[in-house]
Amino acid sequence: MAAPSKKPGSKGLPPQPTQTAHVVGNHTSKPEAGSTVPCNFRVSPEFRRRLKAFAVAHDMSMVEVFETAVNEYMERKGGA
């Protein structure tokens, strides 16, 4: 009895050593000035509601409120 035939691979050939592949999100270079990067952490639903309400009342984004608050806190504490 003959062995079943092998399916051809669907990934194609690997890149040749002379080719350079463009990889997105490999974190090997600094982001452009003025761009944003993810900063993932969790907060309570009540804190998020308060933050969002404050941002809306002051015509700011939640990120702007958060960055301003953290920067002021770090300046008072003598941080970086």
N, CA, C and O of each residue as an XYZ file, in Angstrom:
320
protein
N       0.836     -1.170      0.000
C       0.000      0.000      0.000
C       0.892      1.247      0.000
O       1.862      1.322      0.753
N       0.560      2.205     -0.835
C       1.370      3.419     -0.977
C       0.989      4.447      0.090
O      -0.165      4.526      0.513
N       1.972      5.224      0.511
C       1.731      6.283      1.501
C       0.923      7.405      0.852
O       1.068      7.654     -0.345
N       0.064      8.093      1.636
C      -0.706      9.194      1.055
C       0.225     10.321      0.581
O       1.276     10.575      1.170
N      -0.194     10.981     -0.492
C       0.639     12.066     -1.018
C       0.589     13.266     -0.066
O      -0.418     13.502      0.601
N       1.689     14.016     -0.018
C       1.811     15.161      0.873
C       1.239     16.399      0.187
O       1.498     16.634     -0.993
N       0.460     17.191      0.928
C      -0.079     18.426      0.378
C       1.048     19.440      0.199
O       1.962     19.502      1.021
N       0.988     20.230     -0.862
C       2.013     21.266     -1.014
C       1.819     22.349      0.046
O       0.688     22.646      0.432
N       2.904     22.932      0.511
C       2.838     23.990      1.517
C       2.166     25.242      0.969
O       2.302     25.546     -0.216
N       1.458     25.958      1.801
C       0.749     27.156      1.347
C       1.489     28.444      1.724
O       1.022     29.536      1.400
N       2.622     28.334      2.395
C       3.326     29.534      2.848
C       4.317     30.056      1.824
O       4.764     31.197      1.938
N       4.664     29.280      0.856
C       5.621     29.730     -0.139
C       7.043     29.516      0.327
O       7.290     28.901      1.365
N       7.977     30.034     -0.456
C       9.384     29.866     -0.150
C       9.834     30.879      0.905
O       9.290     31.981      0.970
N      10.816     30.521      1.726
C      11.326     31.488      2.705
C      12.102     32.594      1.993
O      12.582     32.378      0.880
N      12.235     33.770      2.604
C      12.964     34.858      1.951
C      14.441     34.499      1.800
O      15.017     33.810      2.642
N      15.025     34.969      0.737
C      16.435     34.735      0.490
C      17.258     35.658      1.375
O      16.779     36.737      1.725
N      18.474     35.282      1.751
C      19.304     36.118      2.625
C      19.587     37.505      2.071
O      19.862     38.419      2.848
N      19.531     37.697      0.767
C      19.798     39.009      0.183
C      18.570     39.903      0.211
O      18.685     41.113      0.017
N      17.391     39.328      0.451
C      16.173     40.129      0.507
C      15.990     40.683      1.910
O      16.283     40.006      2.895
N      15.502     41.918      1.998
C      15.185     42.485      3.301
C      13.676     42.538      3.428
O      12.986     43.051      2.546
N      13.179     42.020      4.502
C      11.740     41.999      4.732
C      11.360     43.185      5.597
O      12.041     43.486      6.578
N      10.275     43.862      5.241
C       9.774     44.970      6.033
C       8.836     44.399      7.094
O       7.771     43.874      6.769
N       9.226     44.500      8.330
C       8.429     43.967      9.424
C       7.804     45.136     10.170
O       8.510     46.048     10.599
N       6.501     45.117     10.325
C       5.793     46.173     11.033
C       5.665     45.790     12.497
O       5.294     44.660     12.814
N       5.968     46.720     13.388
C       5.771     46.477     14.807
C       6.844     45.633     15.450
O       6.559     44.908     16.403
N       8.076     45.703     14.960
C       9.116     44.891     15.560
C       9.840     45.616     16.685
O      10.719     45.032     17.320
N       9.499     46.861     16.947
C      10.038     47.650     18.063
C      11.557     47.757     18.028
O      12.197     47.741     19.079
N      12.140     47.864     16.850
C      13.587     48.009     16.766
C      14.010     49.444     16.516
O      15.206     49.733     16.471
N      13.058     50.347     16.353
C      13.400     51.743     16.149
C      12.475     52.613     16.991
O      11.391     52.194     17.395
N      12.937     53.841     17.245
C      12.130     54.769     18.032
C      10.968     55.278     17.189
O      11.104     55.434     15.976
N       9.829     55.537     17.823
C       8.708     56.102     17.070
C       9.010     57.535     16.657
O       9.829     58.210     17.281
N       8.351     57.990     15.610
C       8.537     59.353     15.136
C       8.089     60.338     16.209
O       7.188     60.048     16.996
N       8.728     61.502     16.231
C       8.353     62.538     17.190
C       6.904     62.952     16.940
O       6.484     63.123     15.796
N       6.159     63.108     18.011
C       4.764     63.506     17.902
C       3.797     62.355     17.697
O       2.584     62.556     17.748
N       4.307     61.155     17.468
C       3.410     60.015     17.300
C       3.054     59.446     18.672
O       3.658     59.815     19.679
N       2.095     58.567     18.707
C       1.690     57.951     19.963
C       1.974     56.457     19.928
O       2.039     55.846     18.862
N       2.140     55.889     21.100
C       2.359     54.451     21.233
C       1.368     53.919     22.263
O       0.905     54.682     23.110
N       1.033     52.640     22.215
C       0.086     52.085     23.179
C       0.638     52.075     24.598
O       1.831     51.862     24.818
N      -0.243     52.309     25.543
C       0.087     52.218     26.971
C      -1.127     51.570     27.616
O      -2.126     52.239     27.879
N      -1.046     50.292     27.866
C      -2.214     49.527     28.260
C      -2.227     49.250     29.762
O      -1.322     48.603     30.290
N      -3.251     49.739     30.438
C      -3.470     49.420     31.842
C      -4.947     49.546     32.133
O      -5.699     50.127     31.352
N      -5.355     49.002     33.253
C      -6.777     48.972     33.590
C      -7.083     49.950     34.716
O      -6.270     50.150     35.619
N      -8.269     50.558     34.651
C      -8.756     51.450     35.703
C     -10.178     51.026     36.049
O     -10.817     50.277     35.310
N     -10.654     51.515     37.174
C     -12.024     51.171     37.576
C     -13.018     51.882     36.664
O     -12.702     52.929     36.100
N     -14.202     51.329     36.517
C     -15.226     51.978     35.686
C     -15.561     53.382     36.187
O     -15.802     54.282     35.382
N     -15.579     53.581     37.510
C     -15.881     54.903     38.060
C     -14.798     55.913     37.693
O     -15.114     57.048     37.334
N     -13.525     55.521     37.775
C     -12.438     56.430     37.401
C     -12.549     56.810     35.933
O     -12.363     57.973     35.576
N     -12.849     55.842     35.087
C     -12.975     56.119     33.662
C     -14.122     57.088     33.391
O     -13.991     57.997     32.572
N     -15.247     56.893     34.081
C     -16.383     57.815     33.921
C     -15.994     59.229     34.327
O     -16.305     60.193     33.627
N     -15.296     59.349     35.485
C     -14.871     60.675     35.957
C     -13.885     61.322     34.990
O     -13.980     62.515     34.703
N     -12.939     60.531     34.491
C     -11.954     61.035     33.545
C     -12.629     61.518     32.261
O     -12.312     62.592     31.750
N     -13.551     60.724     31.753
C     -14.245     61.086     30.521
C     -15.109     62.330     30.723
O     -15.129     63.210     29.861
N     -15.821     62.416     31.844
C     -16.662     63.582     32.123
C     -15.805     64.840     32.233
O     -16.180     65.893     31.716
N     -14.661     64.738     32.901
C     -13.767     65.890     33.032
C     -13.253     66.313     31.659
O     -13.217     67.502     31.345
N     -12.856     65.342     30.847
C     -12.332     65.645     29.514
C     -13.377     66.344     28.654
O     -13.067     67.317     27.966
N     -14.598     65.859     28.689
C     -15.675     66.473     27.903
C     -15.950     67.887     28.399
O     -16.109     68.808     27.597
N     -16.006     68.064     29.718
C     -16.298     69.382     30.297
C     -15.223     70.407     29.961
O     -15.502     71.605     29.904
N     -13.989     69.941     29.738
C     -12.885     70.857     29.461
C     -12.415     70.801     28.012
O     -11.335     71.292     27.684
N     -13.231     70.201     27.146
C     -12.948     70.106     25.714
C     -11.547     69.548     25.454
O     -10.779     70.103     24.669
N     -11.232     68.443     26.128
C      -9.948     67.767     25.984
C     -10.211     66.293     25.710
O     -11.304     65.786     25.962
N      -9.200     65.618     25.194
C      -9.315     64.164     25.077
C      -8.922     63.547     26.417
O      -8.267     64.193     27.235
N      -9.316     62.317     26.632
C      -8.942     61.631     27.870
C      -7.422     61.495     27.956
O      -6.857     61.573     29.047
N      -6.760     61.293     26.823
C      -5.302     61.178     26.810
C      -4.666     62.503     27.228
O      -3.710     62.517     28.004
N      -5.196     63.618     26.715
C      -4.658     64.939     27.089
C      -4.799     65.182     28.587
O      -3.867     65.676     29.222
N      -5.946     64.842     29.156
C      -6.155     65.013     30.598
C      -5.167     64.150     31.368
O      -4.530     64.619     32.311
N      -5.040     62.905     30.972
C      -4.163     61.973     31.669
C      -2.707     62.419     31.582
O      -2.000     62.423     32.590
N      -2.247     62.796     30.377
C      -0.857     63.234     30.215
C      -0.575     64.490     31.040
O       0.466     64.586     31.690
N      -1.495     65.444     31.015
C      -1.313     66.675     31.788
C      -1.223     66.367     33.274
O      -0.344     66.877     33.968
N      -2.129     65.538     33.758
C      -2.147     65.202     35.183
C      -0.868     64.474     35.605
O      -0.284     64.794     36.640
N      -0.440     63.511     34.815
C       0.755     62.746     35.164
C       1.995     63.630     35.091
O       2.866     63.542     35.955
N       2.084     64.479     34.071
C       3.236     65.389     33.966
C       3.309     66.324     35.166
O       4.390     66.523     35.721
N       2.177     66.905     35.580
C       2.172     67.792     36.744
C       2.545     67.036     38.016
O       3.291     67.550     38.849
N       2.037     65.835     38.166
C       2.363     65.014     39.342
C       3.863     64.711     39.393
O       4.494     64.819     40.444
N       4.414     64.335     38.254
C       5.839     64.002     38.210
C       6.710     65.239     38.480
O       7.755     65.128     39.122
N       6.291     66.405     38.001
C       7.052     67.626     38.288
C       7.044     67.931     39.790
O       8.071     68.309     40.355
N       5.885     67.766     40.430
C       5.804     68.020     41.880
C       6.637     67.021     42.681
O       7.222     67.370     43.706
N       6.685     65.794     42.211
C       7.430     64.753     42.932
C       8.912     64.730     42.553
O       9.679     63.940     43.103
N       9.318     65.589     41.619
C      10.711     65.617     41.201
C      11.085     64.454     40.314
O      12.231     64.005     40.326
N      10.146     63.969     39.553
C      10.393     62.818     38.683
C      11.031     63.216     37.377
O      11.448     64.359     37.184
N      11.098     62.266     36.500
C      11.748     62.441     35.198
C      11.049     63.426     34.303
O      11.493     63.664     33.180
